Amino acid sequence: MLDVSSVDSNIPVRKIGYLGNANIDAGDRIRAYLVKSREIEGKSIGQIYGGKECHEVWYVERDFKEEEEADKVEKLGQDGKVLHTYK
């Protein structure tokens, strides 16, 4: 888990988790890509092989939490250019 501070004070995220191996040190500037949605299961749309029921899936916007998981992290240089991308 990385302790972070945002350039936008309206974003409450203070910790970012990343499941990959990112070479990030204290004080590094990063850009983290977060999914800001939640999944809602809708009505049944039938059955798939094996008799399992299949449902519609909807993704709706949600508020950020203090702790989030990043899908991708970019390590930035002092000039703001991307030095490395971790997916």
N, C-alpha and C positions, 0 to 999 in steps of 0.2 A: 504494500500500500504506500503510495506517495503522498506526502503532505504537500498541498498546493495552495497558492493564492491566485485568484482570478484577476485579470485586468478589468473585468466588469463586476462592480460591487453588487449588482443585482443577482449574480449567480452564486448560490449558497454552497457550491461544491468545495469541500475542504480536503478530501482524500480521494485519490483515484487509484483503483486497482487495475492491474494489467496482467493477464495470464501468461504472456510471452516473456522472453528474456530481453529486457531493455537495459542498455548500458547508460543509466541515468544516475548522476551524482547530485548531492545536495547543492543547490544554487543554480543548477542547469535550467535553462528556459525550455519549456516544452509546449507543444500544441496537442491536446488530447481530443479524440473524436468519440463522442458519447451518443448513444441512442436515447433520444428523449421521447420514448413512446412506451406504451404498455399494450399487451395483447388481450383482446376480448374475444371469447368464443361465441359465435353466433348460432343460428339455427342449424339443424341437421341438413346436410345436402345429399344424404344417401349413405350407402355402405360401400366399402372398398373390399378388396380381396381378403378373405378370412372372416368376413362378417363384421369387421370393426366399423363403427359408425364414424362418418367424416362430418366435420362441422366447418362452417365459414369461420374465418379468422379475420379480425379487424385490428388495426393498430391505431391507437388514439394518443394524442399528445398528453403528457403528464408533466408535473413539476419536477425539477431537479431535486435530488436528495443530497445530504451532506457527503455521503459516500457513494461513488459511482464506479462502474467498470468501463474501461476504455476499450474500444474495438481496435483502435490504431493510435499510436503515439509518435509524434515527430520531435526529434531533438533539434533545437534551433541554435544558431550561432548568435553572437552579439549583434550582428546586422539583421537578424530576423530570418535569414535564409536557412532552409532545411539542411541539416548536416547528415541526419540519418532518419529513416522511417522504420518503425517496428510495427508489424501487422500480426 
